[in-house]
Amino acid sequence: MPYRAVGRYRPPPILHRLLSSAVAALAAHSISPRNTVALEVFGRRSGRLRRTAVVVVDHDGRRFVVSLGGESEWVRNVRAAAGNAILHRGKPTPVCLVELPPAERPPVLLAYASHRAFSRSPAYIARNYFGVKPHPDLSDFIGIAERYPVFVVVPEKQAES
């Protein structure tokens, strides 16, 4: 079932999980595109530190993380950890990930769909991950925003104040 299909969480195929682990390890050591980082958060059931690769998107002067897989395991772990996580790219940076309500997500989703990830064009991302036309506008994301959790990245120092 493709990412863009409506439905319950579906774990990614084993190859995707292996690639994500490899990319996360590379990102943690700064051997990846600048916007790819390793997200580290404690597992909600195991208590073990979990690491996955995510793309950080800049929009309106803030940084965001989008879950293309919808209600993925890392999203559930971040929620259980009250947003406490570590973004690792070279050096670990403690952050608080604050989830945006669905009404505030469309501009961030549009920004995400408009950037180039690895060798994937924005049109590819829009079509294959979000199921919208290749050159989407804001209105294309209004009806699907509730399916894609979006978190604003708040540096730990700002989160404490």
C-alpha positions as CSV (number, residue, x, y, z in Angstrom):
1,M,0.0,0.0,0.0
2,P,1.5,3.4,-0.9
3,Y,2.3,6.0,1.6
4,R,-0.4,8.3,0.3
5,A,-3.2,5.8,0.9
6,V,-5.6,6.4,3.7
7,G,-5.5,3.8,6.4
8,R,-3.9,2.6,9.5
9,Y,-0.1,2.6,10.1
10,R,1.7,0.1,8.0
11,P,5.3,-0.8,8.9
12,P,7.7,0.0,6.0
13,P,9.2,-2.9,4.1
14,I,12.4,-4.4,5.6
15,L,14.5,-2.8,2.9
16,H,13.2,0.6,3.8
17,R,13.9,0.0,7.5
18,L,17.5,-1.1,6.7
19,L,18.1,1.9,4.5
20,S,16.7,4.3,7.0
21,S,19.0,2.8,9.7
22,A,22.0,3.2,7.3
23,V,21.0,6.8,6.4
24,A,20.5,7.7,10.0
25,A,24.0,6.4,10.9
26,L,25.5,8.4,8.0
27,A,23.5,11.5,9.0
28,A,24.7,11.2,12.6
29,H,28.2,11.5,11.2
30,S,27.4,14.3,8.8
31,I,27.7,12.1,5.7
32,S,24.4,13.0,4.1
33,P,22.6,16.0,2.7
34,R,22.5,18.9,5.1
35,N,18.7,18.6,5.7
36,T,18.9,14.9,6.6
37,V,19.5,14.2,10.3
38,A,19.2,11.3,12.7
39,L,16.3,11.6,15.0
40,E,16.9,9.8,18.3
41,V,14.1,9.2,20.8
42,F,13.5,6.6,23.5
43,G,11.1,3.8,22.6
44,R,7.8,4.1,24.3
45,R,7.7,0.4,25.2
46,S,11.3,-0.8,25.2
47,G,12.9,2.3,26.7
48,R,15.8,1.9,24.3
49,L,17.1,4.7,22.2
50,R,15.7,4.5,18.7
51,R,17.3,6.2,15.7
52,T,15.7,7.0,12.3
53,A,16.6,9.3,9.5
54,V,14.3,12.3,8.9
55,V,14.4,15.4,6.8
56,V,14.3,18.8,8.4
57,V,12.5,21.5,6.4
58,D,12.9,25.2,6.9
59,H,9.7,27.3,6.6
60,D,8.9,30.8,7.9
61,G,12.1,31.0,9.9
62,R,11.4,27.7,11.8
63,R,12.5,24.1,11.3
64,F,10.0,21.2,10.9
65,V,10.0,17.4,10.7
66,V,7.3,15.7,8.7
67,S,6.3,12.0,9.0
68,L,5.8,10.8,5.4
69,G,4.7,7.5,6.9
70,G,1.8,9.0,8.9
71,E,1.4,7.5,12.4
72,S,4.9,5.9,12.3
73,E,6.7,4.4,15.2
74,W,9.0,7.4,15.6
75,V,5.9,9.7,15.8
76,R,4.4,7.5,18.5
77,N,7.7,7.5,20.4
78,V,8.1,11.3,20.2
79,R,4.5,11.7,21.5
80,A,5.2,9.3,24.4
81,A,8.4,11.2,25.2
82,A,6.5,14.5,25.4
83,G,8.5,15.7,22.4
84,N,11.9,15.2,24.0
85,A,14.3,14.0,21.3
86,I,17.8,14.4,19.9
87,L,18.6,15.6,16.4
88,H,22.0,14.2,15.5
89,R,24.1,15.6,12.7
90,G,27.7,15.6,13.8
91,K,27.0,16.6,17.3
92,P,23.8,15.6,19.2
93,T,21.3,18.5,19.7
94,P,18.6,18.0,22.3
95,V,15.3,19.4,21.0
96,C,11.6,19.4,21.8
97,L,9.4,18.4,18.9
98,V,6.0,20.2,19.2
99,E,3.3,18.7,17.0
100,L,1.3,21.1,14.9
101,P,-2.5,20.7,14.7
102,P,-3.8,19.6,11.3
103,A,-5.0,23.1,10.4
104,E,-1.5,24.5,10.6
105,R,0.2,21.7,8.6
106,P,-0.6,22.5,4.9
107,P,2.0,25.3,4.5
108,V,4.7,23.0,5.9
109,L,3.7,20.1,3.8
110,L,3.8,22.3,0.7
111,A,7.3,23.5,1.7
112,Y,8.3,19.8,2.2
113,A,6.9,18.8,-1.2
114,S,8.8,21.7,-2.8
115,H,12.3,20.7,-1.7
116,R,14.6,18.2,-3.2
117,A,15.4,15.2,-1.1
118,F,18.4,13.2,-2.2
119,S,17.8,12.7,-5.9
120,R,14.1,12.9,-5.7
121,S,12.5,15.9,-7.4
122,P,9.7,17.9,-5.7
123,A,7.2,16.6,-8.3
124,Y,8.1,13.0,-7.3
125,I,7.7,13.7,-3.6
126,A,4.3,15.4,-4.2
127,R,3.0,12.6,-6.4
128,N,4.3,9.5,-4.6
129,Y,4.3,10.4,-1.0
130,F,1.4,12.9,-0.7
131,G,-0.7,11.8,-3.7
132,V,-1.1,15.3,-5.0
133,K,-0.4,16.7,-8.5
134,P,3.3,17.2,-9.4
135,H,3.3,20.9,-8.8
136,P,0.9,21.3,-5.9
137,D,-0.4,24.5,-4.3
138,L,-1.5,25.0,-0.7
139,S,-5.1,23.9,-1.3
140,D,-3.9,20.4,-2.3
141,F,-2.7,19.8,1.3
142,I,-5.8,20.9,3.2
143,G,-7.7,17.7,2.8
144,I,-4.7,15.4,3.6
145,A,-3.0,17.3,6.4
146,E,-4.4,15.2,9.2
147,R,-2.7,12.1,7.8
148,Y,0.9,13.6,8.0
149,P,2.1,14.5,11.5
150,V,4.3,17.7,11.5
151,F,6.5,18.8,14.3
152,V,8.2,22.1,14.8
153,V,11.8,21.8,16.1
154,V,12.3,23.8,19.3
155,P,15.8,24.0,20.6
156,E,16.0,22.6,24.2
157,K,17.0,26.0,25.6
158,Q,14.0,27.7,24.1
159,A,11.7,24.9,25.2
160,E,12.7,25.4,28.9
161,S,11.9,29.1,28.9
